[in-house]
Amino acid sequence: MTVAFQGHPGAYGEIAALNAVPETDSSKTQRQTHGYPTFHGVTQAVESGEAQYGVLPVENSLMGAIHQAIDLLSDTELYVIGEVVVRVSHCLMALPGVELADVKTVASQQPALDQCTGLIRKHNLQPIAAHDTAGSARDLAERGAAGEGRTEAVIASRRAAELYGLNVLAHEIEDEPFNYTRFMVLSKHEPAPSTAPYKTSLVFAVRHTPGFLVETLNELSGLNLSRIESRPRRDRAWSYLMYVDIEGDARDPKVAQGLAGVLRKASYAKIIGSYPRAMETVG
């Protein structure tokens, strides 16, 4: 069983992938993760059968929605079968023997740099944007093997430091401790029935008529909407999609009634998934 994620081993996406599907006796010796350069590569891997599952980050508690991934969920025919919430705890790491006083630059994915501005300013480090967090750690380890990188540090997960043999100079360096990323788990098959509380994700568009958006949202009255956000459509200028997360199973009569009302009124609508909610965080 393979779970696809975006990034390199040690990425927060890999942490999500390792926790995406409950382990069973039959999967204990066969489970593996595989990193892909892009979010699109993750969905392609699952669609082709190269991976049985995939994880996409859709929301960070500090930075908000991850729109590129959300747009892919609107396009793909894959099912969302669950979610994983990863505690993002950044570490500052460098090559073995390098002290914090030696460090001049720090590399990482831009959101990670943005989340650690306090430490970067305190130590007067030059931030360098990179493609991803774990990739920065891997690249530094490779430069170390070539005798370089003695004034460089990166920001990544503790798992990345362990995988690439780097020394953690400081941990939990994010400016705000309330830092979590929510991943959706994708599959070609519908989720198995579960007794866990459910969440249903929906995307829709309505015609530009005064009050019609409110009228459409009123179809969901009485339901708990845990998230609602507008997003520009990529196929029509000045037109928007609404993304909504509803607490509840699409098969529940009240939820099903609300969804049917939205589907009747919307010019475009798609149920992204109805899936068990994450009940705890990992990482």
N, C-alpha and C positions, 0 to 999 in steps of 0.2 A: 504494500500500500504506500503510495507516494502522495505527499501533500506539497503543493507548489506555493511559493511565496516570492515576493519581489525583494531583490537584494542578494547579499552574500551570507554565508553561514555566520551566525552571531548577530544578525539583524533582529530588530524587534519583530519583524514579520516571521522570522524563523521561530522565535519563541511562541508566537501565535500558532504557527503551523504544528509545532510539537504538542500543542494542547487543543488542536482543532477538533479531533475526533476521539471519543472515548476509546481507550485501549481495551482490546479483547484478547482472549487467549490465542486466537488465530492470528492476531496482528503483532504480537509482541516481538517476534523475530523478523518481521518483514517490513515494519514501518520505516519510512525514510522521508526526508524532506529534500526539496530541490529548489534552488534559487533561480530566478529569471531576471533579466535586466529591467523589464518594464511590467506594469500592471497588465498590459495587453498580452504579454507573454504568459502570464499566469492564467488568464481566461482561455487562451489558445491551448495551453497544455491540458486543461481539464476538458475542453471541448473535443480535443483529438484523442483523449484517452491516455495520453502520455503520463498524466497524473490523475489520480482518482478524486482528489479534492484540491481546492485552492483557497487561499485567504487573501482578502483585499482590505486595506485600512480605509475606513469610510469617515472617521471622525476622531479628532483629538480634543481632549477636554480643555486645552488651553488655546489651540490654534483654530479650532472649528472644523468644518467639513473639509474632506479631501475630495475635491470636485472631480478630478480625473478618474478616480476609482468609482465614484457614484455614477458618472456618465456611462462607464462601462457596464454597470449593473443594469442600466436602462436598455443597453444594446444587446446584451447576451441573453441567450435562452437557457442559461444554467439556472439551477435552483439555489436559493439561499437556504441552507439546512441548519444554520446555527450562527452564533456569534461568540467571539472571544474578546475579552477586555484585558489588555496587557498594561501592567504598571510600568511606565517609562521612567527608569532610574538611570540617569546618565553618569558615566565615569570619565574622568580625565586620565588618559593613559599614554605611556611613552615607552621607548625601548628600555630593556633592563639596564640599570646603572645610571640612567638619566634622572636627574633631580628636577623638581619644579623650577628652581632658580635657573636651570639651564635652558628652559623652554622659551622660544621666541614666537612660534606660530602654533595655531591649533586648527585642525581640519575636521570637517564633518559635513553632513547634510545640512542645508541652510536652516530648516526648522529646529534642528538640535542646537545649532549655534545661537539662534534667536532665543532659545529657552535657557541658555546658560550665559547671558550677557553679564551678569554680576561677576562671575569668576573671571571671565575674559577681560573685563575692565580692571578688576582688582589687580591682576598680574600683568596688565598691559600687553596682552597677547594679540597677535595679528590673526584674525579669523580668515580661513580659507574655505570657501564653499566647495563641497565635493558631492558626488552622485548619491552616496548613501553612507550611513554610519559605519557599518561593519566593513564595507569596502575600503573606507579610510584606514581602519585598523589593519586590514590585510596589506594595503599598499605600504604602510609604515613598516610593518614587519619585513616586507620584501626589500625596502630601502635599507633597513638595518642589516640584512644579510649581505648587502653590497657595501657595507661600511659607511652608510649615509644616515641621515635622519636624527642626528644627535641633539638637535635643537628643536625638534618637532614633537607635537603631541596631537592626539585625536580625541574626539568625544564619541563614545559608543557604549554599548552594554558591557556589563561585567563578563558575560558569556563570550563576547568578542575578544576581550583581553585574554581570557583563558585559552581560546582557540588559537590565537595568533602569538601567544607567548609574550604579551606586553605587560608592563608593570603599571598597576593602578596607582596614580598619584593622588587622586581625590575621588570620592564617591558621593552620590546624591548631590550633584553639583547644579541641578536645575534650579532656576530662580524660584519657582513655585512647586511645592511638593505634590499638589493635586494634578498630576500629569499622567493621563491614561489615554491609550489609543484603542479604539473599538474596531475590530476586524469582523467582516462577514465571511462565513465559510461557504464555499461554492461546491456544487456537485452536479453531475448530469442527471441525478435521480432525486426524487422528492424525499423530504426528510421522513425518517421513521417516526411513527407515533410516539409521543412522549407525555409524561404526566407533569413535566416542568411547566411553569408559566411561559406563555408565548408572547411573541412580538410580531406584528405584521407591518411590512414596509410597502409603501405605495408611492407611485409617481403619476402625476396627471397634469393636464393642461386644460384650460377653459377658454372660451371665446371672450374677446374684449367687449364685454357688455357691463355697464355700471352695476355693481352689486352682485354680479354673477359668481365671483370667486367666493364671497361670503356665503352666498346661497348654497354653493357646492359644499363648502366646509361644514355648513349646518347639517348636512347629511350625516356627519360624524358626531353630532352632539350627543352627549352622554357617554362618550368614549374618552379614555385618557390618551391624549396625543403627547407623546414624550418628546417629539421633535417635529418641527415644521419649518421648511426653508424653501425659498424660491431660487431658481437657477436659470440663467439664460439658455434658451434653446439654441442648438448649434445649426439647425436647419431653417431658422426663420428669425430675422432681425426684430428686436424689440418684442419678442414673445418669450414667455417664461414657463418653466415647469415647476410644479410644487412637489416637494418631497416630504412625505409624512410618515412618521413611525407611530403605530397604534399599539398600545398594550392590550394584547388579547389575540386569540386564535381566529384566523379567518373562517374557521368552521363553526365558531360560536354564533348562535343566531343573531345576537345584537350586532356583532362585528360584521357578519355577512350582510345584514340589512344595510348598515352604513356604507359598506363597500359597493353594494349594488346601487345605492343612491348616487354615489360619486360616479360610477361607471355610466349611469344613465345621462348624467349632466355633462361629463367631460368630453372634450373634443379628442383627447387622447388620454389613455390611462393604462397602467400596467402594475400589477401586483408583483413587486420585486421578490417577495418571499413572505412566508408565514412560518416561523421557526422558534425553537426554544430559546428563551433569553439566557444570557450569561448571568449566573447567580453569584459568581465570585470573580476576583481578578487573579491573573497569573503573572509571573515574572518577578 
